[in-house]
């Protein structure tokens, strides 16, 4: 896989671009809290996907076909795995009864924190792989285990009240039961108290850490170039908010998506375990991953869940 393509100038330029886009997003287009319409979510989804494809074209132009395919495959994996995040977001928003007008703001700060955490994970992962080659086998085994676990898992739903992070928040932080606009905390009787919005934000951050443990090693199975791992991750995460508002009403229809994701994780895990024995061409990897995800979505559309099959 060779040495990384990321020069200090490229790293700095990409980080500045991301910060500028985030400032434009929150400071201009979403300066006032409001309910995000499907039309607005579609427009932003197109913007983020288009930016990722333009960036991919730039990689192809300056660094060649293989690097471009690595980026696109990593982006596709991250995008697909991020749909699991969307299910959790929806459950959290419903459980905490987050007003529709506040959902974009809490997702913005949640995803900003996710960008920082993923950057740290990628730096750590790159350093570990460079220092200890056997870490690749550890990542591969973990991905195979996670994939098989997804395939065997029953859809029993998510119960936030049993989450240890939420229990810790309620035990440690003084809080108020009602929302106070877009405030995460406010001062009452001389002391700071958390609003429910802060609990939602912390839960979103904790959820992303868990999902990053799967998704980042999965991209390392495609490429060990830290710049490509980082940029494919970041582009996938940046489009997550718009994708949530676009698909929020349709998430329940993707009944076979977990099967597709489980097979993808198992495939890239095996690929990582065999890295020193078999070199799987990046085109083949992309084709297998695209087919698995495409078939899982197609089966979900062709065989929607019946009301009698839905869990009580």
C-alpha angles and dihedrals in degrees: 000000000000131000123326123273095215112112119187088256092054093048092048093045093050094048091049090049092052093048091048092051092048091049090049091048098051100024099047115014099032102026090126120050110248141151110273112233124217089247092054091045090051091050093051091045089055090048095052095043091047091051090051091050092048089050089049090052089052091053089050092050097048104027107025143246100301094054091047091051090049091053094046093047091048090048091050092050092048093046092051095046090048090066087074087059089055092058090053092046090053093050092048094048091050094044093051093037091231110193112248092239092060099047097085093051095051090046090050093056092039092055092044088058090046091056091055094046093048091049089054092047092050093049090049093046093049092049093048094049091047092050100036118029091190089069086080089064090048091052091046094051090047091052093049090049092048092047093051090046090054091049092051097041120110118222097247097152131242123280110196093186089068094051112115091214091058091046090052092049092052092046098047105033124062105230146180122228098226134067120251103199113275093335118127091192138006138189116251125174091348098309135089118250129190121236121216087260090069091053090052091049093050091048091051091050092048091049092052092052089056093048092045089060087067103033102047096052087047091060091045085061088062100041138356093206103118093206092057092043090050098044095045089050094047096048090050092049094045091060093047097094095052090045090053094054091044096050102027092108094044103045093099091061095066094082095151097042092097089056090053092046092048091052091047092052091047091049096050090043092055089045089055093047090053095043094117095044107038128027108211110204113242091234090058091047091051091048094050093047093046091048094049093049094041093050093048091053092043092052089047090055095042095045107034118185113268120227090243089055095049116105117255 
